[in-house]
Amino acid sequence: MNPISDPALPDPVPVSDPAQVHVRREGHRLQVQTPTYQLTLDDQRPLARLRDPHGRAYTDLFLAPSLHTAAGLDRTALLHPPVVTEEEEAVTLRFPMEGGVWQSKALVLRCDARGIDSHVEVSGEGDLTDVYLFGGYYSGHRRWGSGFFPSGAYFTRVFNPEPYKREHRTLPAGHSTAIDVMGTSLPGKAHWFFTPAPLVYAFHQDADELRLAMGGLGADQGGTPEYHEFLGDAFETAPPARWLGASIVAPVEELNFTSFHYDAQESAFTLRLAYEGQTRVRGEFRTPTLRLAFADDPYDAIAQNAARHAELGYAQLDQGEPPEWWSTPIQCGWGAQCHLMQVRGGRAPDHCTQANYDAFLKVLAAQDLHPGILVLDDKWSATYGNCEVDRAKWPDLEGWIARAHERGQRVLLWWKAWDAEGLPPEACVLDDLGEIVTADPTSPVYEAILRGAVRRMLLEYGADGFKVDFSARTPSGPGLKRHGEAWGIHLLHRLLWILRDEAKRCKPDALVMTHTPNPVFADATDMIRLNDVNIEADITEQMIHRARVARAALPHHLVDTDNWPMPTIGAWRAYTRMQPELGIPSLYFVTHTDRDLQPLTPGDYALVRDTWARHAALRRKA
């Protein structure tokens, strides 16, 4: 049985049926009712309660956000009642505010039949640092004092699609987490596997835990709280709780932040975008849309997010029918290089040589294994920045690739994103001391260098595409200097878009493989690699999760299952066996695994042949 299923995209129905969105005001209370949720407001409270259609409260949304700048912390002194506009397809609530660092500020909630689109509009000047959505500094109701106010969390678990070292799919609602474009092996950074993952959180209720979380504390400064009014018998009488998705839906040009944070405390949370002082506002600015909508499960929430991007024209999910060769088994030399490092010494990149790769192919051919795609991994080039071949390692790269073509095989070159080795300062992001940090895709100098490198690799050397790695080295932090305005997710997209755009100019069937399962990267990648295996956690569970995320976010893109590292040869065998159910089989080892140094047996080669045959059969069936 296939451990993952291709999530069906929601039917392409209109954004809203006007007859399904009802708004009613009674005195100082206002309610928006749809078949999928209820939103209730009280002009005397700076919160809006969001319930599912059965009356279960999921959150009290704090309505006075803060958009901080490098010049000061934003706040709100007065939150006005909403201005209600009943449109053809939705009801829009606009909340003007006074006070803070902006000349004007307003929260906008657009309520359609399926969900709520929210954004904040400001005017003024400032360099954005942290943007708090549904949380902020507030002094407008003396009943509750002043300070920073979060939203209420009536859910008990939060799902984050980004793989972390501990491989927790869901966390207790009181734990913070983030989705971002950074990562490395240092403490707190071990989440480079998807950069970026879909910008989607999903919240769920567990009734027993929720009863404990929702116990009333008695009277506060203004009397008895209303926070436990909804409990009653709802959990016993209502159908099973769904998941509440909270996701960013916006064109990539608006994603000039490095991370999307879920900041939690007991029974409360805020959502935060980290701009790091790198986005300058001069005049009007609106935050990317944050959409709230219920889903059957977290992967359905991701699929809804992808469909919404396509519906609004922010992503073209279907990039056309892929060439047949893209779906053939992949052989990447990295695992074999790591084995040679273990037995011969040196560093793994030292063993990326023409002689070694000839030996790899000879062993595979003797076992009647003929991969369709060959990946020359780190480090075939003399410098990462210019991508010129290292002739000491690869004296005849052009001939090697030509001979692969004669055998019916295609060749991808490993490409290290962001690395500035060999680049001039004017092509780079610089720090306060003028030192090089990374390549700068907004620099015309670097764009020319990168496009020239792509032409060299594909036209001069004859390669057929790229395996992109290290996208998690996206520059981050205040004070860094680049040529243009793009930052964060937008900056990474710019880098990969240039690479793929030039590759398609050179060879329309060029293959660009990344680990960016996010709808707005549909035009910057052709295949999603599930990335390195986390050997400290269950391999089957983590790779099924990654494949489900990739299929939900980019349903038309192919998936490279990866194959490295592996803690034991037994783990390698188990994962190799399940690869066809996840995507395209990928083989990283040739004679031995690299951690336990176990030799591949005749049975192991037979396993690979069978795996590739099952993959081919599944392709024919599809």
N, C-alpha and C positions, 0 to 999 in steps of 0.2 A: 504493500500500500504506500502511495506517495505520502511522505511525511509532511509535505507542504502542498497547498492548493493555490492555484493562481487566483488571487482575489478578484472577483468580478467588480468592475467599476460600477458605481451607482448609475441607474438609468439616466439618460440625458434629458431629464424633465426640467421645466423652467425653475428658476431660482426659488420662486414662491408662487403659490396659488393665493391670490388676494383674499379669497373666501376663507382661507385657512388661518389667516393672521387677524386676531381680534384684539383691540385695545379698549380698555374700560377705565374710567377715572371715577373714583368716589371720594370726594373731599380731598384730603392730602395724599390719598393712596392711588396708585396707578398699576394696572396689570396688563401684560401682554400675554395672550394665550394662543398657542398653536397646537397641532396634533402631536408635536414632539417635545415640547417644553413649556414651562410657565415662567414668566419673569415678573416679579412683584417689587414695587418701589414704594417708598414712603418719604415724602418731602422732608419729614422731620429726622430722617436718618440718612447718612451718606453711603448707603449700601443698597444693593439690589439683590434680592434672593432669587436664585435660579433653581427650579425644580424640574424633575422629569414629569412626563404627562400623568403619572400616578400620584403626584404630590410629594415625592421624596425630594427633600432639599439636598443639593450637592454643594452649593457655595453661596456665601454672601459676598458679592463683588463690591469691593471698595471703589467708589466712583470719583475720587480725587487723585489722579496720578501725579507723579513727580518726574520731570525731565531735567535732570541735573546737568550743569555745565561746568567747565573748568573755572568759571568765574564765581560760582556759588551753587548752593543747594536750592532746588526748586521746592515750592510749598504752595498750599492753597489756604486762603483765609475765608473764602466764601464760595460755597457751591450752590448755584441757582437751581431751581426746579427745572426739569427738562422741557425743552421746546419740542412738541410732538408734531411730526409730519407723517400723514398717512399717504403713502405712495401707492402706485399701481401694484407693486409686487411686495411691498414690505411696509413696516412702520419704523420710522427713524426717530430716535430720542437724542437730542443734543443738549448737553449739560455745560453751559458757560460757567467759568470760574474766575475768581479775582484773587490777586496776591501772587507772590512768587517772582521768578526772574524773567518771566515773559510778559510782553505787552498784552497779549491775549492768549487764552488757553481754553479749550473745550474738549470734552469727551463725547464721542459719537458712537451710539449703538444702533446698528441697522438690523432689525429683527425680521427675518424671513421665515418661511414655514419650516425650514430644516435646521436653522441655526442662527447665531448672532455674530455679525461682523462688527468688531470694535476697532477704533483708532483714536488717536489724540491729535488735535490740530493746535499748533502754536504759531505765534508771530513774534519776531524780535531778533536778537542776535545772541550767539553763544556757540561754544564748542561742546557738543554733547559728550557726556561721560557715561552715566548710567540712566537708562530710561526705565522707570518702574511702571508697569501696567497693572492696574487694579491693586495699587498700593501707593502710599505717598505720605508726605508730611502734611498735617492738617490741623487747623485751629478754629474751624468754623462751627463746632458744636461744643459749648462749654460743658454740656452734660457728660461728655466722655473725655474731657481734658484735651490735651494737645500732644503732638509728637508724630511719630511715624505709625501709620495704621495699615495693616495688611488686610487681605480678604479672609473670610471665614472658610475653613475646610471641613465640610461635612462628609468627605470621602475619607477612606482609610488607606488606600494604596495609590501610588503614582507609577505609571509605566514610562520609561525612557527608552527609545529605540536604539540609542547609541550604545554599542558594546563597551563595557568597562571590564577592568581586570577581574573583578569578583563575579562578573556575569550574573548580576541580579537583574532580572527582567523588570520586576516591580520592587519598589521600596516602600517602607512605611511613609505615610503622608507627611510625617514630621521630619523627614530627612531631605536635605537639599540635594540637587543634582543639576547637571547642565548638558546641553547639546552645543558642540562647538566645532571649530576647524583647527584645533591644536592638539598636540599630544606627543609624548615621548616616553622613555622608560623611567623617568624620574618620579619621585613620590607625588601623588595627586595628578599625574599627567598620563596615566596608563589607559588611555581611551582613544588611541589614534586609529582604530580599526575602520571606522567610517568617518570621513571628513568631507562634507558634513553628512550626518544622518538626516532623515526627515525632521523638520522642525515641528515635532508633534509630541505632546504629552497626552496621556490618557489617565483619567481618575476613576477609581472604582470604590464602591461601598461594600463593606462586610458588616452586616447588621449588628452582630454581637459586639464587635470592637467599637462601632459607631455609638451604641448606647452608652458605653463608658465615656467616650469622647464628648458626648453631648449633654452630660449631666449638668443641670443648672447650678450656678454658684449663689443663688439667692439674689438679694437686691444689690444694685450698683448705685452710683451717685445720683442716678435719675429715677430709680425705682426698679421694678422687677424686669429682668431681661426677657426678651421674646424668643430666644434662640432655640427653645425646645418645644415650640408650639406644634411642629409638624410630626412629631414622633408617633404617638398613639399606636394604632395597630397596623400602620402602613407596611411594615416589613413582613407581617404575617399574611396580609391580604393582597399585596401587589405582586406582579410577576417579578422574576429575577431582575436585579438591577443591571442596567446597561453601563457602558463606559462613557464618561464625558471627555471628549477630545478638546484640547486647547492647542491650536496650531497657527503658525504664521502662514498666511496666504498673500503673496506679494511677488511682483516681478523682481528678478535678481538685482536690478539696479537699486532697489530699495534696501537690500540686505547688506548695509555697510556697518555691520556689527560683527564681532568675532564669536559671540556666544549668546545663547538663549537660556537663561537661568530659571530654574524653579527654586526659589528661596523659601525655605519652610521653617516653621516653628510649631509648637504644639497647637493643633486645631486651627492653623492659619498658614497663609502662603501669599507670596507675590510672584509675578513673572517679570523678569528683568532682561533688557537687552544691553550688552556692554559695547558702547561705542568708543571708549578709551580716549576721548578727547580728539578723535580723528575725523569727526564729521562737523563741519562748520555750517551753522545756520545763519543766513543773512536774509531776513524777510520771513516767508512762510515755510512751515515744515509740517508734515504729517507722518506719524509713525506707520510702519507696516501694519497691515490688517491682522488682528488676532481673531481667529474664528473659534467659537464655542459651538459644538454640535455633539449629539449623542451618537454612539456607535455600538455595534454588536460586540466588538472586541478591539484591542489596540491596533491590530493589523487592518481592521476595517476602518479605524480612524485614519490610518496612514493612507489607505486607498481613497477615502473621501477627500483627504487633503490633496492627493495627486489629481483626482478628478476635478476638484475645484480650480486648481491651477490651470488645467486644460480648458475648462469651461470659460474662464475669464481671459484666456489667451496669454497666460503667463508662462506656459510650458507646452511644447509640442511633444507629447509623450511618444507618439509613433513616428519614428524617424525613417520609416520605410523598411522594405523587405531586406534583411541582411544577406550578404553573400553566403553561399554554402560553406565556404572554407572557414568562416568565423565560428562555426559550430563543431569543428573537428577537434579531437583530443589535443591537449596542450602538454608539451614537455618543457618545463622550466629548469634550468641548470642550477638554481640556487641551492637546493638541498644537497645535490651532489658536490657542489663547491664547498659547502659546510662540512661534508664528510671528509673531503680532501684536507681541509684545514685541520681536522681532528687528527689525521694520520700523518700529514706532512708538515704541519706547522704553518706559521704565517697567519694572515687574515683571509677570510673567505673571498673577498674581492680579488685577492692575488691569484686565485685559481680560475678566474674567468679568462681562459686562454683558448685559442683555436685548437691547440693540440688536445686539451682536455675535452673540449666539446666534440671533437672528432671521436675520441675514445668513448664518450657517452653514447653517441649515435651508433657506434660499432656494436656495443653491448646490446642496445635495444634492437638493432636489426637482427642480431643473432637470435634474439628471442621472439622474432616476428612481430615486433612492436614498431609501428610506423606512425608517429604522431603527425597530425596535420599542421600544427603550429609549434614552432621552436622559439623559445625566449632566451636571448642572450642577456644574462642578468648582470649585476654589479660586479666588476667594473670593466666593461669592454672599452671605455673611452679614456682618453688621456686627461680630460677635465670635464667636470659635470656641467659647467656653464656653457661651453662651446660645442661639446659633443663631437669632437674629432676623434677618430679611432686611434687607439694605442697600438702602433705598429709593432711594438715589442711583443705584445700579447696576440695580436691579430694581424699577422703580416699580409694576409690576403682575405680581408673581410668581404670584399666585393666578390671574389671567386667563391668563397664559402657560401655566401647567400645565393649566388647563381646556381651552384650545384644543388642546393636545397630546392630551388625552384624546379630544376630538372627532375627531381624526385617527387614533385608534386607537393612540396612542403612550403609553408610561408614562415617568415622570420620577423619577430618583434624584437625591438631593442629596448632594454630597460632604460627608463628616463627618470632622473631624480628631480622632482619638482623643487623649486626655490633655491637650490644650491648655487652659490655665486662663484664657485671655483673658476678662475680664469676670466672673470668679468671685470670691466672697469667700473669705478665708483658711480659714474653717471648712468649706469644701467641698473643701479641697485637701491634698495631701501637702506638708509643710513641711520645710525644712532646719534646721540648728542655729541659724541666725540668725532663724528664723521667717519666712523668705522662701518664697514659693510656688514649688513645683517642678512639680507636675502636678495635675490633678484627682484626687480620691480617691473611687473607687467604693465604699469601705466607709463613707463619710460619709453619714448620712441626709440631710444638707443637699444634698450633691451629687446623690444619687439622686433626690431630689425635683426638683431643677433639671433633670436629664437627662430624667426622665420627662415633665416639663412641656414641655421642648424637643421631644421626640419627638412629643407630641400636637400642638404648634404646627406642626411641619413636615409632618405627615401629615394632620391634620384641618383646620387653618386654611389652610395653604398648598396642601394637596391633593396633596402628593408621594406617591410609591408605594414609597419605600424609600431605602436609603442605600448609597453607596460609601464604605466605611471606609478611612481611610488613617492613616499614622503610628502604627500599633500598636507599632512598634519604639521608641517613646518611653516605654515602660514604665519607671517609676521604679526606680532601682537604687542601692544603696549603704548602708553603715552609717549609723546616726544619723538617717535620714529618719523623719518621724513621720506616721502616718496614724491614722484613727479606729478601724479594726477590726484583725483579725488576718491577713487574706489578704495574700499577698505574691507577687511574681514571676509565674509563669504563672497561678497561681490568681487573682491580682489582675486580670490582663488579661482572663481569662475572665469575671470578675465584671463588669467594665466592659462587655464586649460582650454578655454575657447580659442585663444590664439594658436595653441599647439594643434588642436583638431582642425581648425579652419585651414591652416596652411597644409596640413596632411591631406585634407580632401582636395585641395587645389593641385597637389602633386599626384595623388592617386585616389580617385573617388571611392575605391573600396578599401582604403587604408583603415586599419583597426586601431582604435584608441581605447585602452582598458584602464579604468580608474577604480577607486573605492569611494565613490560619491553618490550613494543612493538617495538622491534628493530630486524632486521633480524639476527644479529650475536648472539642474545640470543635464537635462535630457539632450541639450544641444552641445554639450561639452564632452560627451563620452559615448562610446558604442557598447561597452560591456562593463558590468560591475563585477569586480573581483571581491570575493568574500574576505580576503586579506588573511594575515597570519593567524594561525590557530593558537588559541590560548591554552597552553598545556597544563595550566593550573586549575582547569575547570572541565566539566563534562563536554567532550568534543561534539558528540552528536547533538546535544541540546543547543549548544551555542551556534553551530553552523546551520541548523534548521532555522533558528531565530534569524540569523543574518540573511538567509535566503528568503525567508518570508518578508522581511523588511524590504529587501531589494525588489522582490516581485510586486509588492504593494505600491512602492514609491515609483517604480519605473517598470510597469507591467510589460512593455514591449522590448526591453533591453535584455540581452543575453547575460548569463551569470557564469563567471569563472569560479569554480569551487575551491581553488587553492589546494595546498597539500602539505604545508610546512608551517611550523615545526611539528614533530610528533614525539611524544614522550617515550614510546616503545614501538617496536615493529607490530605488535598486536593492535595497538591503537591505529597505526597506519593502515593495517589490513581492514579494520572495521570501517574506517572513514572512506577508504578507497571503494569499498563495496557499496556504500550508499551514495556516492557522488552522482550517478545518473539521475537520481530522484531530485537532486538539488540544482543541477545545471550541467555545465560542460566539465568532463573529467580532466583533472590536471595532475601531472606526475612530476614530482620534484626530486625523486631519488632514482638512482640507476643501478648501483651495485649494493649499497648499504644504506640503512637509515643513519642519521648523523648524531643522535644522542646516545642510543644504546649500542651503536656500531654493529648492529646485527646484519648479516648478509641476506640479500633477497634470494629466496629459494626458487627452484623451478615452479613450485606451486604459487609463489608470489607473482611471477611473471604471467602465469596462467590466469591469476586473479585479475591482473591489469587487462589482459586480452579480453577476458569475459566482461569486465566493466566497460571497456570501450565498445564491445559488441552490443551490450545492452543499451548503451547510450545511442548507438547508431539505430537500433531497433526502435527506440522511443522517438527518435527524430523522424524516422519513416512513418511511424504511426501518427505523429502529430501533423 
